[in-house]
């Protein structure tokens, strides 16, 4: 069973145990290996001896990557007790004697590190992907985790499911538990939609800093910074709709801008060149707003992580995705490592310094083009920026519907394509139905020490490798 953490691999194994009607042996791979040599192999033998005595039966090994990793000398050289354990496991599963009547299930979120001998036919014949649930799946999971809780009539599971694309079963369980805790703290008899919305914000952005006091100058700076992100995002064609803007400090964030990625985009994992260029422009919107309002000499370091994200995206477009006309459809970034060690050692390059110079120039050109687009758009619609920032300073929070009304009241200018001049387009024509969605996972987090921009699609795609942004 293969899938990201929290998708229900172990739970599925428990369900199999209940439905199979045969003896079920369950263990964690980390239980095999201990300090003393030979203990792991001995425990594997004991497990399969018991299983064969009770055949037909099922053996379930959770987190099998703890012992099933690619064999090799390792970084320190020499032999590894873990290798003796996996060798014994390989023998028991499909060795000289065979294991008739014993079915072996295993679960991992790191299939890329497993030994190839473990995955060959005759041992683990099939890999079943346990992926994140879709909208209908999330609705059913929410109903399961709402059992035993008093739920208000205003709570709509369909709306909650649409607001949580990319959430796993564990995430949804945590959401309902947090909502129940908030309802209890507020001395309420049932969970309302406000508790669910607040719990969602707490999960994706951290707890609200109730004791934090912002000076008027900093509040104005954060308001314009967030308004800059939101304005560029709202006016870029085919970009994710803005669902909420906030200057309330949460966790390490001084302000937040929420976007709602479409379900189709998240599930497919496909992103167009124009979308990525729009994303870079949105990330630069905060710094541009600071420049236009406070002047080039008074911009802050708050956009440093925005620049990191923009540079990373541009480098990927040029060196990995073939989005450069100058360099062509070639992957210039390659992973290097030693298969004998069973791991990738890093990312290397086998191209010339001349090519490296071209890559740097193309990256800079992409970033500069995104900067010009965002600045041109913001200068043209500067009144909308002022209005949004003023409302933020007054209310501290703006939801998607209110932000939509602010833009509708003004004549806005929107880009049709990345390489074409701007044209005036009525906002009603570009309103996406996704605007009815409310808060989803955080796209931008801006911390007090340094603003931090997070791509939800990167977070989701990198989750298998345990990368957190």
C-alpha positions in Angstrom: 0.0 0.0 0.0 1.7 3.2 -1.2 0.6 6.8 -0.6 1.2 10.0 1.2 1.1 10.1 5.0 -2.5 10.3 6.4 -4.3 8.7 3.5 -5.4 5.6 5.4 -3.0 2.8 4.5 -2.9 1.4 7.9 -6.6 1.9 8.3 -7.2 0.0 5.1 -5.1 -2.9 6.4 -7.3 -2.9 9.6 -10.4 -3.1 7.4 -8.9 -6.0 5.5 -8.3 -7.8 8.8 -11.9 -7.3 9.8 -13.3 -8.4 6.4 -11.0 -11.3 5.5 -12.2 -13.7 8.2 -8.7 -15.2 8.6 -5.9 -14.7 11.2 -4.2 -11.4 10.9 -0.7 -10.7 12.1 0.3 -7.0 12.4 3.6 -5.5 13.2 5.7 -2.4 12.5 9.0 -2.8 10.6 10.8 -0.8 13.3 10.1 -3.5 15.8 12.5 -5.9 14.0 15.8 -4.2 14.4 17.4 -3.7 17.8 20.9 -3.3 19.3 21.9 -6.9 19.2 23.0 -8.6 16.0 20.6 -11.2 14.6 17.6 -10.1 16.5 15.8 -8.6 13.4 16.3 -11.8 11.3 15.2 -13.9 14.2 12.0 -12.0 14.7 11.2 -12.2 11.0 11.6 -16.0 11.2 9.4 -16.2 14.3 6.7 -14.1 12.6 6.5 -16.3 9.5 6.6 -19.5 11.5 3.6 -18.4 13.4 1.9 -17.3 10.2 2.5 -20.6 8.4 1.1 -22.5 11.4 -2.1 -20.5 11.1 -2.3 -20.5 7.3 -4.3 -19.3 5.5 -3.6 -15.9 7.1 -2.5 -12.3 6.4 0.8 -10.7 7.6 0.8 -6.8 7.7 4.1 -4.9 8.0 3.6 -1.2 8.6 6.2 1.4 7.5 8.2 -1.3 5.7 10.8 1.3 4.5 12.3 1.1 8.1 13.9 -2.3 7.1 13.2 -2.5 3.3 15.5 0.3 2.1 17.9 -0.2 -0.8 20.8 -2.3 0.3 24.4 -0.9 0.0 27.5 -0.1 1.9 25.9 3.0 3.5 27.6 6.2 4.3 29.7 4.7 7.0 30.7 1.6 5.1 30.5 -2.0 6.4 27.5 -4.2 7.0 24.2 -3.2 8.5 22.0 -5.2 10.8 19.1 -4.0 8.8 20.4 -5.8 5.8 20.2 -9.1 7.6 16.6 -8.4 8.4 15.6 -7.6 4.9 17.5 -10.6 3.6 15.5 -12.9 5.9 12.3 -11.2 4.9 13.1 -11.8 1.2 13.8 -15.4 1.9 10.6 -15.9 3.9 8.4 -14.3 1.2 9.7 -16.2 -1.8 12.6 -18.3 -0.8 13.4 -22.0 -1.3 10.6 -23.2 0.9 7.9 -20.8 -0.3 5.0 -19.5 1.9 1.9 -21.1 0.6 -1.2 -19.7 2.3 0.4 -16.5 3.7 -0.5 -13.2 2.2 1.8 -10.3 3.0 0.6 -6.7 3.1 2.9 -3.7 3.7 2.5 0.0 3.9 4.9 2.8 3.1 5.0 6.5 2.0 8.5 6.1 0.6 8.3 3.5 -2.2 11.2 5.1 -3.9 13.7 3.9 -1.3 12.6 0.3 -1.2 15.0 -2.4 -2.4 14.2 -3.7 -5.9 14.4 -7.3 -4.8 11.5 -6.6 -2.4 9.3 -5.3 -5.1 9.8 -8.0 -7.7 6.9 -10.3 -8.7 6.6 -13.2 -6.3 7.2 -11.0 -3.3 5.2 -7.8 -3.5 3.4 -8.4 -6.8 1.2 -5.4 -6.6 1.5 -1.7 -5.5 -1.9 -0.3 -4.5 -1.9 3.5 -4.4 -3.9 5.0 -1.6 -4.2 8.6 -2.7 -5.8 11.7 -1.3 -9.6 11.6 -1.4 -11.6 13.6 -4.0 -14.5 15.8 -3.1 -17.0 13.0 -2.6 -14.5 11.0 -0.6 -13.8 14.0 1.7 -17.6 14.5 2.3 -17.9 10.8 3.4 -14.7 11.1 5.6 -16.1 14.3 7.2 -19.3 12.5 8.1 -17.4 9.7 9.7 -15.3 12.0 11.9 -18.5 14.0 12.8 -20.0 11.0 14.5 -20.4 11.6 18.2 -20.1 15.3 17.8 -23.0 17.8 17.9 -23.0 19.5 14.5 -25.0 22.7 13.8 -27.5 22.9 10.9 -25.4 25.6 9.2 -22.5 23.2 8.7 -22.4 22.0 5.1 -20.1 19.1 4.5 -20.2 19.6 0.7 -18.8 23.2 1.1 -16.2 22.1 3.6 -15.1 19.4 1.2 -14.7 21.9 -1.6 -12.7 24.2 0.6 -10.2 21.5 1.5 -8.6 20.2 -1.7 -5.6 18.1 -1.1 -6.6 17.2 2.5 -6.0 13.7 3.6 -8.2 11.6 5.9 -6.0 12.5 8.8 -6.2 16.2 8.0 -10.0 16.1 7.9 -10.1 14.2 11.2 -7.8 16.9 12.7 -10.1 19.6 11.3 -13.2 18.3 13.0 -11.4 17.7 16.3 -10.1 21.3 16.2 -13.6 22.6 15.5 -14.9 20.6 18.4 -12.2 22.0 20.7 -13.0 25.6 19.6 -16.7 25.0 20.2 -16.0 23.7 23.7 -13.7 26.7 24.5 -16.5 29.0 23.4 -19.0 27.2 25.7 -21.2 26.2 22.7 -23.4 23.2 22.6 -22.7 22.4 18.9 -20.1 23.0 16.2 -21.1 25.8 13.8 -19.6 26.8 10.5 -17.6 29.5 12.2 -15.7 27.0 14.3 -15.0 24.9 11.2 -13.7 28.0 9.3 -11.5 29.0 12.3 -10.2 25.5 12.7 -9.2 25.4 9.0 -7.3 28.6 9.4 -5.6 27.4 12.5 -4.5 24.2 10.8 -3.1 25.8 7.7 -1.7 29.0 9.2 -1.1 28.3 12.8 -2.8 29.8 15.9 -3.8 33.4 16.0 -1.4 35.7 18.0 -4.0 37.3 20.2 -1.4 39.2 22.3 0.5 40.6 19.3 0.4 44.4 19.0 1.3 45.9 15.6 2.3 49.5 15.2 0.3 51.6 12.8 3.2 51.8 10.4 3.8 48.0 10.4 0.0 47.4 10.0 -0.1 49.7 7.0 3.0 48.0 5.5 1.5 44.5 5.9 -1.9 45.7 4.6 -0.4 47.0 1.3 1.9 44.0 1.0 -1.0 41.6 1.2 -3.2 43.8 -0.9 -0.5 43.7 -3.6 -0.5 39.9 -3.7 -4.2 39.7 -3.8 -4.7 42.4 -6.5 -2.2 40.8 -8.9 -3.6 37.3 -8.2 -7.2 38.5 -8.8 -6.4 40.2 -12.1 -4.1 37.6 -13.7 -6.0 35.4 -16.2 -6.9 31.9 -15.2 -5.2 32.2 -11.8 -6.5 30.8 -8.5 -9.3 33.0 -7.0 -8.6 35.0 -3.8 -10.7 33.6 -0.9 -9.4 35.7 2.0 -6.9 38.4 2.9 -5.8 38.8 6.5 -3.3 41.0 8.4 -4.0 39.1 11.7 -0.7 37.5 12.8 -0.8 33.7 12.9 2.1 31.5 13.9 5.2 32.9 12.2 3.0 34.9 9.7 2.4 38.6 9.9 -0.2 38.5 7.2 -1.8 36.0 4.9 -3.4 35.8 1.5 -5.5 32.7 0.7 -6.1 31.4 -2.8 -8.3 28.4 -3.9 -6.6 26.1 -6.3 -9.0 24.2 -8.5 -9.6 20.5 -7.8 -8.7 19.6 -11.3 -5.4 21.3 -11.2 -4.4 19.7 -7.9 -5.4 16.2 -9.0 -3.7 16.4 -12.4 -0.6 18.0 -11.2 -0.3 19.8 -14.5 0.6 23.5 -14.6 0.9 25.6 -17.8 3.6 28.1 -18.6 1.2 31.0 -18.2 0.1 29.8 -14.8 3.6 29.6 -13.5 4.4 33.1 -14.9 1.3 34.4 -13.2 2.4 32.7 -10.0 5.7 34.6 -10.1 3.9 37.9 -10.7 1.6 37.3 -7.8 4.6 36.5 -5.5 6.3 39.8 -6.6 3.1 41.8 -5.9 3.9 42.4 -2.2 7.3 44.0 -2.9 5.9 46.0 -5.8 3.2 47.4 -3.5 5.8 48.4 -1.0 7.8 50.2 -3.7 4.8 52.1 -5.1 3.5 53.2 -1.7 6.5 53.7 0.5 9.3 54.3 -2.1 12.3 52.2 -3.2 14.3 53.4 -0.2 11.8 52.1 2.4 11.0 48.6 1.1 11.6 45.9 3.7 13.2 42.5 3.8 9.7 41.0 4.1 9.7 39.8 0.4 13.0 37.8 0.7 11.2 34.5 0.7 9.0 35.7 -2.1 12.1 36.1 -4.2 13.3 32.7 -3.2 10.1 31.1 -4.5 10.1 33.2 -7.7 13.8 32.2 -8.4 13.1 28.6 -7.7 10.1 28.5 -10.0 12.0 30.3 -12.8 14.9 27.9 -12.5 12.6 24.9 -12.8 10.9 26.4 -15.8 14.2 26.9 -17.6 16.3 23.9 -16.5 13.7 21.2 -16.0 10.4 22.0 -17.8 11.6 23.1 -21.2 9.9 26.5 -21.0 12.8 28.4 -22.5 12.9 29.3 -26.2 16.6 30.0 -26.0 17.6 26.7 -24.4 14.9 24.5 -25.9 13.1 21.5 -24.6 16.1 20.1 -22.7 16.4 19.1 -19.0 19.6 20.8 -17.8 19.2 19.6 -14.2 20.1 16.0 -13.3 20.0 14.1 -10.0 23.4 12.6 -9.2 24.2 9.9 -6.7 25.6 6.4 -6.1 23.2 3.6 -6.5 25.6 1.4 -4.5 24.8 3.7 -1.5 21.1 3.4 -2.2 20.4 7.1 -2.3 20.7 10.2 -4.3 23.6 12.3 -3.3 22.4 15.6 -4.7 21.8 17.5 -8.0 24.6 17.9 -10.4 25.2 19.4 -13.9 27.1 18.2 -16.9 26.7 21.3 -19.0 29.2 24.0 -19.9 29.7 27.3 -18.2 28.3 28.9 -21.3 25.1 27.0 -20.9 25.0 27.9 -17.2 25.3 31.5 -18.1 22.4 31.2 -20.6 20.3 29.6 -17.9 21.0 32.4 -15.5 20.1 35.0 -18.1 16.8 33.2 -19.0 15.9 32.9 -15.3 16.5 36.6 -14.8 14.5 37.4 -17.9 11.5 35.4 -16.6 11.6 37.1 -13.3 12.0 40.6 -14.8 9.1 40.0 -17.2 6.9 38.8 -14.3 7.9 41.9 -12.3 7.0 44.3 -15.2 3.6 42.7 -15.7 2.8 42.9 -12.0 4.0 46.5 -11.7 2.2 47.6 -14.8 -1.0 46.0 -13.6 -0.7 47.5 -10.1 0.1 51.0 -11.3 -3.0 51.0 -13.6 -5.2 49.8 -10.8 -3.6 51.7 -7.9 -7.0 52.9 -6.6 -8.1 49.3 -6.0 -4.8 48.7 -4.1 -5.5 51.7 -1.8 -9.1 50.6 -1.3 -8.2 47.1 -0.4 -5.4 48.2 2.0 -7.8 50.7 3.7 -10.4 48.0 4.3 -7.7 45.7 5.6 -6.5 48.3 8.1 -10.0 48.8 9.3 -11.3 45.2 9.4 -8.0 43.2 9.4 -9.8 40.5 7.3 -11.4 40.5 3.9 -13.2 37.5 2.5 -13.3 36.5 -1.2 -16.8 38.0 -1.8 -15.9 41.3 -0.3 -12.7 41.5 -2.2 -14.7 40.7 -5.4 -17.0 43.6 -4.7 -14.1 46.0 -4.2 -12.8 45.1 -7.6 -16.2 45.2 -9.2 -16.7 48.8 -8.1 -13.6 49.9 -10.1 -12.7 49.6 -13.7 -9.9 47.1 -13.6 -7.3 46.2 -16.2 -6.4 42.6 -16.8 -3.7 40.8 -18.8 -4.9 38.4 -21.5 -1.5 36.8 -22.0 1.9 37.0 -20.5 3.5 38.6 -23.6 0.7 40.9 -24.6 -0.1 44.4 -23.4 -2.9 44.9 -20.9 -6.4 45.5 -22.1 -9.5 46.6 -20.2 -11.8 43.7 -19.5 -15.0 43.9 -17.4 -14.4 42.0 -14.2 -17.7 40.1 -14.5 -16.3 38.3 -17.5 -13.3 36.9 -15.6 -15.1 35.9 -12.4 -14.5 32.3 -11.9 -17.1 30.0 -10.3 -14.4 28.9 -7.9 -14.8 32.3 -6.1 -17.7 30.6 -4.3 -15.1 28.5 -2.6 -14.0 29.7 0.8 -10.7 29.3 2.5 -8.5 26.4 1.3 -4.9 25.6 2.1 -2.6 28.5 2.5 -0.8 29.7 -0.6 1.1 32.7 0.9 2.3 33.1 4.4 4.1 36.2 5.4 6.2 36.0 8.6 7.4 38.9 10.7 11.0 38.0 10.4 10.6 37.5 6.6 7.7 37.1 4.4 7.3 33.5 3.2 5.4 32.5 0.1 4.2 28.9 -0.1 3.0 27.1 -3.2 0.3 24.6 -2.2 0.9 22.5 -5.3 4.6 22.3 -4.5 3.7 21.3 -0.9 1.4 18.6 -2.1 3.8 17.2 -4.7 6.7 17.2 -2.3 4.8 15.6 0.5 6.0 12.2 -0.4 9.6 13.2 0.2 8.5 14.8 3.6 9.3 18.3 2.4 7.5 21.1 4.2 7.3 24.7 3.1 
